[in-house]
Amino acid sequence: METPERSRFGDVAYPMAETLTVPHDIVLRLRARLPAVTREHLFDCYAISETTWTKLRDGKPIKRSTLERILQRYERLLSRAA
């Protein structure tokens, strides 16, 4: 567990989660495995929300742990298709 830090105002602040931007070619590969871009398919395939998908599509950062989960599920989809 991460150690809380004190801000200069005395509040307890936890360090921000590590985020990163996903390259567009990876987003296109993820999209290719979706039957349709719907709330149901996004959750069933990658366990993500429409908000997370929008961030991916628009090149905005997402949490590293979220990307790791997406890529694990993507690999599972590929192995089922083989």
RAMOGI-V180341 format. One record per pair of residues at least 12 apart in sequence whose ideal C-beta (glycine too) atoms are under 8 Angstrom apart, sorted by the first residue. I is the first residue (numbers start at 1). J is the second residue. D is the distance in Angstrom with one decimal. If there is no record, write none. Layout:
I|J|D / I|J|D
//
This chain:
2|14|5.8 / 2|15|5.5 / 17|63|4.8 / 17|64|7.3 / 17|65|7.2 / 18|63|7.1 / 18|64|4.6 / 19|61|3.8 / 19|62|6.2 / 19|63|5.7 / 19|64|6.8 / 20|61|5.8 / 20|62|7.1 / 20|64|5.8 / 20|67|6.6 / 21|59|5.8 / 21|60|6.9 / 21|61|5.1 / 21|62|7.9 / 22|56|5.5 / 22|59|7.8 / 22|62|6.8 / 22|67|6.3 / 24|59|6.8 / 27|56|5.1 / 27|57|6.1 / 29|74|7.4 / 30|46|6.9 / 30|56|7.2 / 30|70|6.8 / 30|74|6.1 / 33|45|6.5 / 33|74|6.5 / 33|77|5.0 / 33|78|7.5 / 33|81|8.0 / 37|53|6.8 / 45|73|6.4 / 45|77|6.4 / 46|69|7.6 / 46|70|4.8 / 46|73|5.0 / 46|74|7.1 / 47|69|6.2 / 47|70|7.8 / 47|73|6.3 / 48|66|6.9 / 48|69|8.0 / 48|70|6.3 / 52|66|6.3
//
